[in-house]
Amino acid sequence: MNALIATAVRPSRGNDWLAVTLGAVKSQGYCVVEDVLEPALIEAIRAAMYRCRERITAELGTERLDRAGELGVLRLMLKFEPVFFRLLELPELLAIVDATVAPTAVLHLQNGFILPPYPPGEVPNVFQNRYHRDFPRFLNGYVASINALFAVDRFTRDNGATLVVPGSHQRAEPPDEAVIAATAFPVECAAGSMVVFDSTLWHAAGVNSSGRDRLAINHQFTRSWIKQQIDYVRALGEVAVLRQPPRIQQLLGYCTRVVTSLDEYYRPEAERLYKGGQG
């Protein structure tokens, strides 16, 4: 099964990594791009994720988070730790977004995962570990959404590496259970890798039986006219968004805001809130 994994190295190594990646995503639904995150950034991210978990728990409370039925999901990390803005600047990530969705794409979500270990047979049955698509719509082959999942820790079969069903993307009907049983397998890759996949690909979180947490960060980018999971401009505040470079402002949705008054609607063209283009 590992032969189905198309692995591309960074552009600095003289490899036509983007063409390889795009070809694999189109044919199999996913691809592994290696060595995207530097070791120092990985360590900074790992520490920041645990701090985020503490801040989120303090803000919402353990009981409320437990009711959500999620396994170690961290949402809106940008609010608590500025290091996560750096992921939106990575040239490899931006090249994928531009080539698959559009240069006008927006960040639909950035979610961290601290996947905890469980003894065999004791893993909670939640949405994450059931096969699903992150973009649950079939648009006749039109690519409206792309994912970039960063491995903060090495992904292995034992620590819950993401399970994928190759070739199950861009299809109107879900794969049947027999196909999943015969073809699904974990995407194993080194820490610092970026797993790129078509958001219509059927996948699931694996079971972490390693005895320690497995960390990852998922990004989903969509066409500019699709609503974000979180309104990042409102959630972070306009001041925080405007501190970012123009490209990150655009990814966060600053150029695709919805007007709330006639005054905003009738602003001069240069001041309009929606500048999403044709993406």
C-alpha positions in Angstrom: 0.0 0.0 0.0 2.9 2.4 0.7 3.5 2.6 -3.0 0.4 4.7 -3.3 2.0 7.5 -1.2 3.4 10.1 -3.5 6.2 11.9 -1.6 7.6 15.2 -2.8 10.6 17.1 -1.3 11.0 20.8 -0.9 11.7 23.0 -3.9 15.1 23.9 -2.6 16.2 20.4 -3.4 15.8 20.8 -7.1 12.7 18.6 -7.3 9.6 19.6 -9.2 7.7 18.9 -6.0 4.6 21.0 -6.9 3.8 19.1 -10.1 4.3 15.8 -8.3 2.1 16.9 -5.5 -0.7 18.2 -7.7 -0.6 15.0 -9.8 -0.9 12.8 -6.7 -3.7 14.8 -5.2 -5.6 14.6 -8.5 -5.1 10.9 -9.0 -5.1 9.5 -5.4 -6.5 12.4 -3.4 -3.5 13.1 -1.3 0.3 13.5 -1.2 3.0 13.9 1.4 5.4 16.8 1.1 8.4 16.3 3.3 10.6 18.7 5.3 8.2 21.7 5.3 8.7 22.6 8.9 12.1 23.3 10.4 13.0 21.6 13.7 13.0 24.8 15.7 9.5 25.7 14.4 8.2 22.2 15.2 9.4 22.6 18.8 7.9 26.1 19.1 4.6 24.8 17.8 4.5 21.8 20.1 5.0 23.9 23.2 2.4 26.5 21.9 -0.2 23.8 21.4 -0.1 22.7 25.0 -0.3 26.3 26.1 -3.3 26.7 23.8 -5.0 23.7 25.4 -4.6 25.3 28.8 -6.0 28.6 27.7 -8.9 27.0 25.9 -9.8 24.9 28.9 -9.6 27.9 31.2 -11.9 29.8 28.9 -14.6 27.1 28.3 -14.2 24.6 31.1 -13.5 20.9 30.9 -17.2 19.9 31.1 -18.2 22.0 28.1 -15.3 20.7 26.0 -16.1 17.1 27.0 -19.7 17.6 25.8 -18.4 18.5 22.4 -17.3 14.9 21.9 -13.9 15.7 20.4 -10.5 14.1 20.9 -7.9 16.8 21.7 -9.1 19.4 19.1 -7.8 22.9 19.5 -9.7 25.6 17.7 -8.8 29.3 17.2 -5.2 28.8 18.2 -4.3 32.1 16.4 -6.0 33.9 19.2 -3.7 32.6 21.9 -0.3 32.0 20.2 1.2 34.1 17.3 3.4 31.3 16.2 0.5 29.8 14.3 0.4 32.7 11.9 3.8 31.6 10.7 2.2 28.5 9.1 0.1 30.7 6.9 3.3 32.2 5.5 5.0 29.0 4.3 5.7 29.1 0.6 5.0 25.5 0.1 1.5 25.9 1.7 0.7 29.0 -0.4 1.9 27.3 -3.6 -0.6 24.4 -3.0 -3.4 26.8 -2.2 -2.8 28.9 -5.3 -2.5 25.9 -7.6 -5.6 24.0 -6.3 -8.2 26.4 -4.9 -7.2 30.0 -5.9 -5.0 32.9 -4.9 -8.1 34.4 -3.4 -8.8 31.4 -1.2 -9.6 31.9 2.5 -8.7 29.9 5.6 -11.8 27.8 6.4 -10.2 26.4 9.5 -6.9 25.9 11.4 -7.4 23.2 14.0 -4.7 21.6 16.2 -4.9 18.0 17.3 -3.4 16.6 20.5 -4.5 13.0 19.9 -4.3 11.2 23.3 -3.4 7.5 23.6 -6.0 4.9 24.6 -5.7 1.3 25.6 -7.1 -1.1 22.9 -10.9 -1.2 22.8 -11.3 2.0 24.9 -11.1 4.7 22.1 -14.2 6.9 22.2 -16.3 6.7 19.0 -16.3 10.3 17.8 -16.6 12.1 14.4 -12.8 12.3 14.0 -12.2 8.5 14.0 -15.1 7.8 11.7 -14.5 8.0 8.0 -15.6 11.4 6.7 -14.9 14.2 4.2 -13.9 17.6 5.4 -15.9 19.1 2.4 -19.0 17.0 2.2 -20.2 18.1 -1.2 -19.6 16.7 -4.7 -19.4 19.5 -7.3 -18.8 17.5 -10.4 -15.0 17.6 -10.0 -14.8 21.2 -9.1 -12.1 21.7 -6.5 -13.6 24.0 -3.9 -11.5 23.0 -0.9 -8.0 21.7 -0.1 -6.4 20.5 3.2 -2.9 20.8 4.5 -2.2 18.6 7.6 1.1 19.3 9.3 2.7 16.4 11.2 4.1 18.0 14.4 5.1 14.5 15.6 6.0 11.6 13.3 2.9 9.9 12.0 3.0 6.1 12.5 0.5 3.3 12.5 0.8 3.1 16.3 0.3 6.7 17.2 -2.9 7.3 15.1 -1.6 8.4 11.8 -4.4 9.7 9.6 -6.2 6.9 7.6 -7.0 7.6 4.0 -9.0 5.8 1.3 -7.0 6.4 -1.9 -9.1 7.5 -4.9 -12.2 8.1 -2.8 -12.2 11.9 -3.5 -14.4 13.8 -6.0 -17.1 11.1 -6.0 -20.8 11.5 -5.5 -21.2 8.4 -3.4 -19.1 7.3 -0.3 -16.9 4.2 -0.6 -18.6 1.1 0.8 -17.3 -0.7 3.8 -15.7 -3.4 1.8 -13.6 -0.8 -0.2 -12.6 0.9 3.0 -11.6 -2.3 4.7 -9.5 -3.4 1.6 -7.8 -0.1 0.8 -7.6 2.3 3.7 -4.3 2.6 5.4 -2.3 5.1 7.6 -0.3 7.9 6.0 3.0 7.5 7.8 5.5 10.4 7.5 8.2 12.3 9.4 7.6 15.2 11.7 7.6 18.4 9.7 5.8 16.9 6.7 2.7 18.3 5.2 0.0 15.9 4.1 -2.0 17.6 1.3 -5.4 16.2 0.4 -8.5 17.0 -1.5 -11.1 17.9 1.1 -13.5 15.4 -0.5 -11.2 12.5 0.3 -12.6 10.0 2.8 -10.3 9.8 5.9 -10.3 9.3 9.6 -8.0 9.7 12.6 -6.2 6.5 13.5 -6.1 4.9 16.9 -3.2 6.1 19.1 -1.9 3.2 21.1 1.6 4.5 21.5 1.3 5.6 25.1 2.0 9.3 24.3 0.2 12.2 22.5 0.4 12.6 18.8 0.3 16.3 17.6 -0.8 17.7 14.3 -2.3 20.8 12.8 -4.9 20.7 10.0 -5.6 23.6 7.6 -8.5 23.7 5.2 -8.7 26.4 2.5 -11.8 27.1 0.5 -13.0 29.3 -2.3 -13.5 32.9 -1.1 -17.3 32.7 -1.3 -17.6 29.8 1.1 -18.2 30.7 4.8 -15.4 30.0 7.2 -15.8 27.6 10.1 -14.9 30.6 12.3 -15.1 34.2 11.4 -11.4 34.9 12.0 -11.6 38.6 11.5 -14.3 39.0 14.2 -12.7 36.4 16.5 -9.2 37.8 16.4 -10.2 41.5 16.1 -9.4 43.9 13.2 -6.4 45.3 15.0 -4.7 41.8 15.3 -5.6 41.0 11.7 -4.1 44.2 10.3 -0.8 43.5 12.0 -0.4 40.6 9.6 1.0 40.9 6.0 -1.6 41.5 3.3 -1.6 37.9 2.1 -2.4 36.6 5.6 -5.1 39.3 6.0 -6.7 37.9 2.9 -6.5 34.3 4.0 -8.1 35.2 7.3 -11.1 36.7 5.4 -10.4 40.4 5.7 -11.0 40.9 2.0 -14.3 38.8 2.0 -16.2 40.4 4.8 -20.0 40.9 4.6 -21.3 44.4 4.9 -23.5 45.3 7.9 -24.8 48.7 6.9 -25.6 50.9 3.9 -22.6 53.0 4.8 -20.3 50.0 4.3 -22.1 49.0 1.2 -21.7 52.3 -0.5 -18.0 52.8 0.3 -15.6 53.7 -2.6 -14.3 50.6 -4.4 -10.9 50.8 -2.7 -12.5 50.6 0.7 -15.1 47.9 0.1 -15.1 44.9 2.5 -15.5 42.3 -0.2 -12.5 41.9 -2.6 -12.7 38.2 -3.2 -12.2 38.3 -7.0 -13.3 35.3 -9.0 -12.0 32.6 -6.6 
